[in-house]
Amino acid sequence: MSAGPVPASLARDRRPPLLRLLAMARPLRGRLLGAAAAGAAATGCGTALLALSGFLLARASQHPPILAISVAVVAVRALSVGRGVSRYLERLASHDVAFRVLGQVRLAIWRRLEALAPGGVAVFRSGDLLTRLVSDVDATQDLFIRGVTPLLAAALVGGAAVTACLFILAPAAGVLAAGLLTAGIVVPLAGAVAARKAARAAAPARGKLAASVTELLDGAADLHAFGAADAALADADATDAELTQADRRTATACALGAGLMSAVTGLTVWAVLLLGVAATGAGSLSRVPLAVLTLTALAAFEAVTALPAAAIQLGQARVAASRIALVTDLPDPVREPSRPRPLPPGPFGIQLRNATVVYPPGGPPALDRVSLDLPPGRRVALIGANGAGKSTVAAVLMRLRELTAGTALLNGHDLASYAADDVRSVISGCPQDPHLFDATIGDNLRLAKPGACDEELDAAAARARLLPWIASLPQGWDTPVGTRGAAVSGGERQRLALARAFLASPPLLILDEPTAHMDPPARRALTADLLAATEGRAVLLITHDLDGLDQVDEIVVLDHGRVTERGCHRQLRHAGGPYQRLREGLGEGGS
């Protein structure tokens, strides 16, 4: 089933989040109205069936000829079948609309996340973000399944029941109308108010619990190693208790709504019955219309029975929609040009001139007037301590972060004048913590180039010195890597990411800490292979490791966002500056 066209954006919309979702069903309004009509038909058939049953029982007590009630007998059968068929059609149409809209919402959120990642979603924990994408989106389906069609059906059936009773006994019709309005408006509002606090707490608590459990599973080894497992479990237990308390409050509100609904139904039916009995005693009403009147009043409440629970769930859907809107309304981390400049023909060169980045606003600069040249074929190494600004340089070049001041140029033109996707087709690389999906080695490698042939895969793997290892595996390219690459070693994961970068073959390759989380022998081996494989290519190497830097054209030392030293290895190794001190601190002063 197609999800339909994805809206251009859920962001930059001033309407309440729940109304934004309702507006997304506008192209499906015919199906939504059809669902409401089918729901009204199903409830109407049920009401008419009970009223007709009352007529048959009362009329049969008068021992009429069979022909006098044959039409009613046939109508009972027709209404029984019609009720089941109409309810099926209502469920089919309403769920079809809900799932189509949910598909659109998920696609829209994914595209928004694609535009925001990685820096734009740093405010969210991964488990909480997943909850917003899955559980919160699922919660909004109640807007269409329980919020629109039952309300329209209740209005139609309730109005028809009151009208029918009006022809039988006007005072009873007035009492029924008052009872239905109370049960359909006052009781749901009371339940929603009672559950409002719980609804506001449940969705955030669910997201917090998902984030805590995700982090517990991901960091189990580290938590045990540092003796922090008990504290982390206690935090998860506290969040679970908070969610349980919110669910308990919601259940209490649902019970309150159900109890009030039963009370209103009982009082209304008793009032209608007493009025009918009084009219029968006065001779203005016979016993057959009395039975029809009473059972019609009883059956009419079927139309509003589900409204209190629906009101509570719609409150939860409103909170969920607000949490979704917090993601879709995040500002763009980079601004796309209104008329992007077409990419020039290669070769490509990059220049940074006095590049300055400040985030958050008012904070210290992450980059402070950094200048850098990466012409075709040049290899530059960025080194420095954590927080020196190395990864920020990579984010600026890959259009993941805007400059606060200064310029970034691609072939002499402002980098921001190109579409971000075009820039990333020219500038790409290997991240510090590469992500491997729970798929095969071949599938993970093909992410860089979905249409790559086997020869291209072999060539990329060979350049990353990965092909002999793959050939030694029983399943070869079809070997699964496990969740987040758990089935392969850290070195193999880094080499897979490097092979993926080679397969994409960007003119400018950015390697952000490619030897992170590896032991010294593995770091040295990968660095040597990496430098050999990238010879003749423009490369920005971001690293803590000083092995192999004698093979790069320039070394740039960053400290707190500023360039403190630059030059080649031969110039810097005995210059008495930060580079020499770093090497001496690692015991490499004489190299």
C-alpha positions as CSV (number, residue, x, y, z in Angstrom):
1,M,0.0,0.0,0.0
2,S,1.4,3.3,-1.0
3,A,1.9,5.9,1.7
4,G,0.9,8.7,-0.7
5,P,2.9,11.8,-1.4
6,V,5.1,13.0,1.4
7,P,4.3,16.6,2.5
8,A,7.1,19.1,1.7
9,S,7.6,19.7,5.4
10,L,5.9,19.4,8.8
11,A,7.9,22.3,10.0
12,R,7.3,26.0,9.8
13,D,3.5,25.4,10.4
14,R,1.9,27.7,13.0
15,R,-1.1,25.4,13.6
16,P,-1.3,23.1,16.6
17,P,0.5,19.8,15.9
18,L,-2.6,17.7,16.0
19,L,-4.3,19.9,13.4
20,R,-1.2,19.5,11.1
21,L,-1.7,15.8,11.2
22,L,-5.4,16.2,10.4
23,A,-4.6,18.4,7.5
24,M,-2.4,15.6,6.1
25,A,-5.5,13.5,5.7
26,R,-7.1,16.2,3.4
27,P,-6.4,14.2,0.2
28,L,-8.0,11.2,1.9
29,R,-11.1,13.0,3.2
30,G,-13.4,10.9,1.0
31,R,-12.2,7.8,2.7
32,L,-12.5,9.4,6.1
33,L,-16.1,10.5,5.4
34,G,-16.8,7.0,4.1
35,A,-15.4,5.5,7.3
36,A,-17.6,7.9,9.4
37,A,-20.7,6.9,7.3
38,A,-19.9,3.2,7.7
39,G,-19.4,3.7,11.5
40,A,-22.8,5.6,11.7
41,A,-24.4,2.8,9.7
42,A,-23.0,0.1,12.0
43,T,-24.1,2.0,15.2
44,G,-27.5,2.9,13.6
45,C,-28.1,-0.8,12.7
46,G,-27.4,-1.7,16.3
47,T,-29.8,0.9,17.6
48,A,-32.5,0.0,15.1
49,L,-32.0,-3.7,15.8
50,L,-32.6,-3.3,19.5
51,A,-35.6,-1.0,18.9
52,L,-37.0,-3.4,16.4
53,S,-36.5,-6.3,18.8
54,G,-38.5,-4.4,21.4
55,F,-41.3,-3.9,18.8
56,L,-41.3,-7.7,18.0
57,L,-41.4,-8.8,21.6
58,A,-44.2,-6.3,22.5
59,R,-46.2,-7.0,19.3
60,A,-45.7,-10.8,19.7
61,S,-47.3,-10.6,23.1
62,Q,-50.5,-9.5,21.4
63,H,-50.5,-12.8,19.3
64,P,-50.9,-11.1,15.9
65,P,-50.9,-13.1,12.6
66,I,-47.4,-14.0,11.4
67,L,-47.8,-11.8,8.4
68,A,-48.1,-8.8,10.6
69,I,-44.6,-9.2,11.9
70,S,-42.9,-10.9,8.9
71,V,-41.4,-7.6,7.7
72,A,-39.9,-6.9,11.1
73,V,-38.4,-10.4,11.2
74,V,-36.8,-9.9,7.9
75,A,-35.6,-6.4,9.0
76,V,-33.9,-7.9,12.1
77,R,-31.9,-10.3,9.9
78,A,-31.0,-7.5,7.5
79,L,-29.9,-5.2,10.3
80,S,-27.8,-8.0,11.9
81,V,-25.9,-8.5,8.7
82,G,-25.7,-4.8,7.9
83,R,-24.2,-4.1,11.3
84,G,-21.3,-6.5,10.9
85,V,-20.6,-5.5,7.3
86,S,-20.7,-1.7,8.1
87,R,-18.5,-2.2,11.1
88,Y,-15.9,-4.0,9.0
89,L,-16.0,-1.3,6.3
90,E,-15.6,1.4,9.0
91,R,-12.6,-0.3,10.5
92,L,-11.1,-1.0,7.1
93,A,-11.5,2.7,5.9
94,S,-10.5,4.4,9.1
95,H,-7.4,2.2,9.6
96,D,-6.5,2.7,5.9
97,V,-6.6,6.5,6.4
98,A,-4.6,6.3,9.7
99,F,-1.9,4.0,8.3
100,R,-1.5,6.1,5.1
101,V,-1.1,9.3,7.1
102,L,1.3,7.6,9.6
103,G,3.4,6.5,6.6
104,Q,3.5,10.0,5.4
105,V,4.4,11.3,8.9
106,R,7.2,8.8,9.3
107,L,8.7,9.6,5.9
108,A,8.5,13.3,6.6
109,I,10.2,12.8,10.0
110,W,12.9,10.7,8.4
111,R,13.6,13.3,5.8
112,R,13.7,15.9,8.4
113,L,16.1,13.9,10.5
114,E,18.2,13.3,7.4
115,A,18.5,17.1,6.9
116,L,19.2,17.7,10.6
117,A,21.7,15.0,11.3
118,P,24.1,14.8,12.9
119,G,24.5,18.1,14.7
120,G,20.9,19.2,14.5
121,V,19.6,16.3,16.6
122,A,22.3,16.3,19.3
123,V,19.7,17.6,21.9
124,F,17.9,14.2,21.7
125,R,19.0,10.9,23.2
126,S,18.9,8.1,20.7
127,G,16.3,6.0,22.5
128,D,14.0,9.0,22.9
129,L,14.4,9.9,19.3
130,L,13.4,6.4,18.3
131,T,10.3,6.6,20.6
132,R,9.3,9.8,18.8
133,L,9.7,8.1,15.4
134,V,7.8,5.0,16.4
135,S,5.6,5.1,19.5
136,D,4.6,8.8,19.3
137,V,3.7,8.4,15.7
138,D,1.7,5.3,16.5
139,A,-0.2,7.2,19.2
140,T,-1.4,9.8,16.7
141,Q,-3.4,7.2,14.8
142,D,-6.2,7.6,17.4
143,L,-6.9,11.0,15.8
144,F,-8.4,9.2,12.8
145,I,-9.5,5.9,14.3
146,R,-11.1,7.1,17.5
147,G,-11.2,10.9,17.1
148,V,-13.0,11.6,13.9
149,T,-15.2,8.7,12.8
150,P,-16.8,7.9,16.2
151,L,-17.6,11.5,16.8
152,L,-19.4,11.9,13.5
153,A,-21.1,8.6,14.0
154,A,-22.3,9.6,17.5
155,A,-23.7,12.8,16.2
156,L,-25.6,11.2,13.3
157,V,-26.9,8.2,15.3
158,G,-27.7,10.3,18.4
159,G,-29.6,12.8,16.3
160,A,-31.6,10.0,14.5
161,A,-32.5,8.3,17.8
162,V,-33.7,11.5,19.4
163,T,-35.7,12.3,16.3
164,A,-37.3,8.8,16.3
165,C,-38.2,9.2,20.0
166,L,-39.6,12.7,19.3
167,F,-42.3,11.1,17.1
168,I,-43.2,8.7,19.9
169,L,-43.0,10.9,23.0
170,A,-41.6,14.4,23.0
171,P,-40.7,14.8,26.7
172,A,-38.8,11.4,26.5
173,A,-36.9,12.7,23.4
174,G,-35.9,15.8,25.3
175,V,-34.6,13.7,28.3
176,L,-32.7,11.4,25.8
177,A,-31.1,14.4,24.1
178,A,-29.9,15.8,27.4
179,G,-28.5,12.4,28.4
180,L,-26.7,11.9,25.1
181,L,-25.2,15.4,25.2
182,T,-24.0,14.8,28.8
183,A,-22.6,11.4,27.9
184,G,-21.0,12.6,24.6
185,I,-19.6,15.9,25.8
186,V,-19.5,16.3,29.6
187,V,-18.3,12.8,30.5
188,P,-15.4,12.7,27.9
189,L,-14.3,16.2,28.9
190,A,-14.2,15.1,32.6
191,G,-12.2,12.0,31.7
192,A,-9.8,14.0,29.5
193,V,-9.3,16.6,32.3
194,A,-8.6,13.8,34.8
195,A,-6.0,12.2,32.5
196,R,-4.4,15.5,31.3
197,K,-1.5,15.4,33.7
198,A,-0.9,11.7,33.1
199,A,-0.9,12.2,29.3
200,R,1.6,15.0,29.6
201,A,3.9,12.8,31.7
202,A,3.5,9.4,29.9
203,A,5.0,10.2,26.5
204,P,8.1,11.9,27.8
205,A,8.6,9.1,30.4
206,R,8.2,6.5,27.7
207,G,10.9,8.3,25.7
208,K,13.2,8.6,28.7
209,L,12.7,4.9,29.6
210,A,13.5,3.9,26.0
211,A,16.6,6.1,26.0
212,S,17.7,4.6,29.4
213,V,17.3,1.0,28.3
214,T,19.0,1.7,25.0
215,E,22.0,3.2,26.8
216,L,22.0,0.4,29.3
217,L,22.2,-2.2,26.5
218,D,24.8,-0.3,24.5
219,G,27.0,0.5,27.4
220,A,26.6,-2.7,29.5
221,A,30.3,-3.6,29.3
222,D,31.5,-0.1,30.3
223,L,28.9,0.1,33.1
224,H,30.1,-3.2,34.5
225,A,33.8,-2.2,34.1
226,F,33.4,1.0,36.0
227,G,30.9,-0.3,38.6
228,A,28.1,2.0,37.5
229,A,25.6,-0.7,36.5
230,D,23.6,-0.5,39.7
231,A,23.2,3.3,39.4
232,A,22.1,3.0,35.8
233,L,19.6,0.3,36.6
234,A,18.2,2.4,39.5
235,D,17.8,5.4,37.1
236,A,15.9,3.1,34.7
237,D,13.7,1.8,37.6
238,A,12.8,5.3,38.6
239,T,11.8,6.2,35.1
240,D,9.8,3.0,34.8
241,A,8.0,3.8,38.1
242,E,7.2,7.3,36.7
243,L,5.7,5.7,33.6
244,T,3.7,3.2,35.6
245,Q,2.3,6.0,37.8
246,A,1.2,7.9,34.6
247,D,-0.4,4.7,33.2
248,R,-2.2,4.2,36.5
249,R,-3.6,7.7,36.4
250,T,-4.7,7.1,32.8
251,A,-6.4,3.9,33.8
252,T,-8.2,5.7,36.7
253,A,-9.4,8.3,34.3
254,C,-10.7,5.6,31.9
255,A,-12.5,4.0,34.8
256,L,-14.0,7.3,35.8
257,G,-15.3,7.8,32.3
258,A,-16.7,4.3,32.1
259,G,-18.5,4.7,35.5
260,L,-19.9,8.1,34.6
261,M,-21.1,6.8,31.3
262,S,-22.9,3.9,33.0
263,A,-24.5,6.3,35.5
264,V,-25.7,8.7,32.8
265,T,-27.0,5.9,30.7
266,G,-28.9,4.3,33.6
267,L,-30.4,7.5,34.8
268,T,-31.5,8.6,31.3
269,V,-33.1,5.2,30.4
270,W,-34.9,5.2,33.8
271,A,-36.2,8.7,33.2
272,V,-37.4,7.8,29.7
273,L,-39.0,4.6,31.0
274,L,-40.8,6.5,33.8
275,L,-42.1,9.1,31.3
276,G,-43.2,6.3,29.0
277,V,-45.0,4.4,31.8
278,A,-46.7,7.6,32.9
279,A,-47.9,8.3,29.3
280,T,-49.1,4.7,28.9
281,G,-51.0,5.0,32.2
282,A,-52.6,8.2,30.9
283,G,-53.6,6.4,27.7
284,S,-51.5,8.5,25.3
285,L,-49.1,5.7,24.6
286,S,-49.5,2.0,24.1
287,R,-47.2,-0.8,25.3
288,V,-45.7,-1.5,21.9
289,P,-44.4,2.1,21.4
290,L,-43.3,2.1,25.1
291,A,-41.0,-0.9,24.4
292,V,-39.6,0.7,21.3
293,L,-39.0,4.0,23.1
294,T,-37.2,2.4,26.0
295,L,-35.0,0.1,24.0
296,T,-34.2,2.9,21.5
297,A,-33.0,5.1,24.4
298,L,-30.9,2.2,25.7
299,A,-29.4,1.4,22.3
300,A,-28.7,5.1,21.5
301,F,-25.9,5.2,24.1
302,E,-23.9,2.7,22.1
303,A,-23.0,5.7,19.9
304,V,-21.3,7.6,22.7
305,T,-19.9,4.8,24.9
306,A,-16.5,4.9,23.3
307,L,-16.1,8.7,23.5
308,P,-14.7,9.0,27.0
309,A,-11.8,6.6,26.3
310,A,-11.4,8.3,22.9
311,A,-11.1,11.7,24.5
312,I,-8.3,10.4,26.9
313,Q,-6.4,8.8,24.0
314,L,-6.8,11.9,21.9
315,G,-5.1,13.8,24.8
316,Q,-2.2,11.4,24.6
317,A,-2.2,11.8,20.8
318,R,-1.9,15.6,21.2
319,V,1.1,15.2,23.5
320,A,2.7,12.7,21.0
321,A,2.1,15.1,18.1
322,S,3.7,17.9,20.2
323,R,6.8,15.7,20.7
324,I,6.9,15.0,17.0
325,A,6.7,18.7,16.3
326,L,9.7,19.3,18.5
327,V,11.7,17.3,16.0
328,T,10.2,18.7,12.8
329,D,10.4,22.3,14.0
330,L,14.1,22.2,14.7
331,P,15.9,24.9,12.8
332,D,18.0,23.7,9.8
333,P,21.7,23.3,10.8
334,V,22.7,24.7,7.4
335,R,20.8,27.0,5.0
336,E,20.2,25.7,1.5
337,P,20.6,28.3,-1.2
338,S,17.4,29.4,-3.0
339,R,19.2,28.9,-6.4
340,P,22.0,26.4,-5.9
341,R,25.1,26.9,-8.0
342,P,25.9,23.9,-10.2
343,L,29.0,22.0,-9.4
344,P,32.0,23.0,-11.5
345,P,34.0,20.4,-13.4
346,G,36.8,18.8,-11.4
347,P,39.4,18.9,-10.1
348,F,38.2,20.3,-6.9
349,G,40.0,22.5,-4.3
350,I,38.9,23.7,-0.9
351,Q,39.9,26.8,1.0
352,L,39.0,28.0,4.5
353,R,39.7,31.7,5.2
354,N,39.4,32.9,8.8
355,A,36.7,30.3,9.4
356,T,34.9,30.9,12.7
357,V,32.2,28.8,14.3
358,V,30.4,29.7,17.5
359,Y,27.9,27.3,19.1
360,P,25.8,27.6,21.1
361,P,25.3,31.3,20.4
362,G,27.2,33.4,22.9
363,G,29.6,30.5,23.8
364,P,33.3,30.3,23.1
365,P,34.3,29.7,19.5
366,A,34.7,26.1,18.4
367,L,36.8,27.5,15.5
368,D,38.6,30.8,15.7
369,R,39.8,32.3,12.4
370,V,41.1,29.0,10.9
371,S,42.6,29.0,7.4
372,L,43.3,25.9,5.4
373,D,44.1,25.0,1.8
374,L,43.3,21.6,0.2
375,P,44.1,21.8,-3.5
376,P,43.8,18.6,-5.5
377,G,46.3,15.9,-4.4
378,R,47.3,17.6,-1.2
379,R,47.1,15.7,2.1
380,V,46.7,17.7,5.4
381,A,46.6,16.4,8.9
382,L,44.7,18.1,11.7
383,I,45.9,17.2,15.2
384,G,45.0,18.4,18.6
385,A,43.4,17.5,21.9
386,N,39.7,16.6,22.3
387,G,37.7,19.8,21.8
388,A,40.3,21.5,19.8
389,G,37.9,22.0,16.8
390,K,39.1,19.2,14.5
391,S,35.7,17.6,13.9
392,T,34.1,21.1,13.5
393,V,36.4,21.7,10.5
394,A,35.1,18.5,9.0
395,A,31.4,19.5,9.7
396,V,31.9,22.8,8.0
397,L,33.5,21.3,4.9
398,M,30.7,18.7,4.6
399,R,28.0,21.3,5.0
400,L,26.8,20.0,8.4
401,R,27.6,23.2,10.2
402,E,27.4,26.9,9.2
403,L,30.2,29.3,9.6
404,T,29.6,32.2,12.0
405,A,32.3,34.3,10.2
406,G,34.9,33.8,7.5
407,T,34.5,31.9,4.3
408,A,34.7,28.4,2.9
409,L,35.4,28.1,-0.8
410,L,35.0,25.3,-3.3
411,N,36.8,26.1,-6.5
412,G,36.8,29.7,-5.5
413,H,33.0,30.0,-4.8
414,D,31.3,30.1,-1.5
415,L,30.6,26.6,-0.2
416,A,27.2,27.7,1.0
417,S,26.2,28.6,-2.6
418,Y,26.1,24.9,-3.5
419,A,23.3,22.5,-2.5
420,A,24.4,20.5,0.5
421,D,23.9,17.1,-1.2
422,D,26.1,18.3,-4.1
423,V,28.9,19.3,-1.7
424,R,28.7,15.9,0.0
425,S,29.1,14.2,-3.4
426,V,32.4,16.0,-3.7
427,I,33.5,16.0,0.0
428,S,33.0,12.8,1.9
429,G,34.8,10.4,4.1
430,C,35.1,8.1,7.0
431,P,33.6,9.2,10.4
432,Q,35.2,8.6,13.8
433,D,32.6,6.1,14.8
434,P,31.3,4.5,11.6
435,H,27.9,2.9,11.7
436,L,27.4,-0.6,10.4
437,F,23.9,-1.8,9.8
438,D,22.7,-5.3,10.8
439,A,23.2,-6.6,7.3
440,T,25.9,-8.3,5.3
441,I,29.3,-7.0,4.5
442,G,28.3,-6.4,0.9
443,D,25.1,-4.5,1.8
444,N,27.0,-2.3,4.2
445,L,29.6,-1.5,1.6
446,R,27.0,-0.8,-1.1
447,L,25.5,2.0,0.9
448,A,28.2,4.2,-0.7
449,K,27.2,3.2,-4.2
450,P,24.0,1.1,-4.4
451,G,24.6,0.1,-8.1
452,A,28.2,-1.0,-7.6
453,C,29.2,-4.2,-9.3
454,D,31.3,-7.0,-7.7
455,E,34.5,-5.8,-9.3
456,E,34.0,-2.4,-7.8
457,L,33.4,-3.9,-4.4
458,D,36.5,-6.0,-4.7
459,A,38.6,-3.0,-5.7
460,A,37.4,-0.9,-2.8
461,A,38.0,-3.7,-0.3
462,A,41.4,-4.3,-1.7
463,R,42.4,-0.7,-1.3
464,A,41.3,-0.9,2.4
465,R,43.3,-4.1,2.8
466,L,40.1,-5.9,3.5
467,L,39.7,-8.3,0.6
468,P,41.8,-11.2,2.0
469,W,39.8,-11.2,5.2
470,I,36.5,-11.2,3.3
471,A,37.7,-14.1,1.1
472,S,38.6,-16.1,4.2
473,L,35.1,-16.0,5.5
474,P,32.8,-18.9,4.8
475,Q,30.0,-16.7,3.6
476,G,32.3,-14.1,2.0
477,W,30.4,-10.9,1.1
478,D,27.2,-12.4,2.5
479,T,28.6,-12.5,6.1
480,P,26.4,-10.6,8.5
481,V,28.1,-8.0,10.6
482,G,25.6,-8.0,13.5
483,T,23.9,-5.1,15.2
484,R,26.2,-2.0,14.9
485,G,29.0,-4.3,13.6
486,A,29.1,-6.3,16.8
487,A,30.2,-9.5,14.8
488,V,33.4,-7.8,13.5
489,S,36.4,-6.4,15.3
490,G,37.0,-2.6,15.7
491,G,39.8,-2.7,13.0
492,E,37.6,-4.5,10.5
493,R,34.8,-2.1,11.2
494,Q,37.1,0.9,10.5
495,R,38.4,-0.8,7.3
496,L,34.9,-1.4,6.1
497,A,34.1,2.3,6.6
498,L,37.3,3.1,4.7
499,A,36.3,0.8,1.9
500,R,32.9,2.4,1.8
501,A,34.7,5.8,1.4
502,F,36.9,4.4,-1.4
503,L,33.8,3.0,-3.2
504,A,32.1,6.4,-3.1
505,S,35.4,7.9,-4.4
506,P,34.9,11.6,-3.5
507,P,37.5,14.0,-4.9
508,L,38.1,15.2,-1.3
509,L,38.4,12.5,1.4
510,I,37.9,13.5,5.1
511,L,39.1,10.8,7.5
512,D,38.0,11.7,11.1
513,E,40.0,9.7,13.6
514,P,40.1,6.5,11.4
515,T,42.2,4.7,14.0
516,A,40.0,5.4,17.0
517,H,39.3,2.6,19.5
518,M,42.2,0.5,18.1
519,D,45.3,-0.9,19.8
520,P,48.7,0.6,18.8
521,P,49.8,-2.1,16.3
522,A,46.4,-2.0,14.6
523,R,46.5,1.8,14.5
524,R,50.0,1.8,12.9
525,A,48.9,-0.8,10.3
526,L,45.7,1.0,9.3
527,T,47.5,4.4,9.1
528,A,50.2,2.9,6.8
529,D,47.5,1.3,4.6
530,L,45.4,4.4,4.6
531,L,48.3,6.7,3.6
532,A,49.3,4.3,0.9
533,A,45.8,4.0,-0.5
534,T,45.2,7.7,-0.6
535,E,48.4,8.8,-2.3
536,G,47.6,11.4,-5.0
537,R,44.2,12.2,-3.5
538,A,43.1,15.3,-1.6
539,V,42.8,14.1,2.0
540,L,42.1,15.8,5.3
541,L,43.3,13.5,8.1
542,I,41.9,14.2,11.5
543,T,43.8,12.3,14.1
544,H,45.3,11.9,17.6
545,D,47.7,9.4,16.3
546,L,51.1,10.8,15.1
547,D,52.2,7.7,13.2
548,G,52.8,8.3,9.5
549,L,52.5,12.1,9.6
550,D,55.8,12.4,7.8
551,Q,54.0,11.3,4.7
552,V,51.4,14.2,4.7
553,D,52.1,17.5,3.0
554,E,51.1,19.7,6.0
555,I,50.4,19.3,9.7
556,V,48.0,21.8,11.3
557,V,47.9,21.8,15.1
558,L,44.7,23.1,16.7
559,D,44.1,24.2,20.3
560,H,40.8,25.6,21.5
561,G,39.7,26.3,17.9
562,R,42.9,28.2,16.9
563,V,45.8,27.2,14.7
564,T,48.9,27.2,17.0
565,E,51.3,25.6,14.6
566,R,51.5,24.5,11.0
567,G,54.1,23.0,8.6
568,C,55.4,19.6,7.5
569,H,56.8,16.9,9.8
570,R,60.4,17.9,9.0
571,Q,59.8,21.5,9.9
572,L,57.9,20.9,13.1
573,R,59.5,17.9,14.7
574,H,62.4,19.9,16.3
575,A,60.7,23.4,16.2
576,G,60.0,23.3,20.0
577,G,56.3,23.9,19.5
578,P,53.1,21.9,20.3
579,Y,53.9,19.2,17.7
580,Q,57.3,18.4,19.1
581,R,55.8,18.3,22.7
582,L,53.0,16.0,21.5
583,R,55.6,13.6,20.0
584,E,57.8,13.8,23.1
585,G,54.8,13.1,25.3
586,L,54.3,9.9,23.3
587,G,57.9,9.0,23.5
588,E,58.6,9.7,19.9
589,G,60.9,12.7,20.3
590,G,63.8,11.2,18.3
591,S,61.8,10.1,15.3
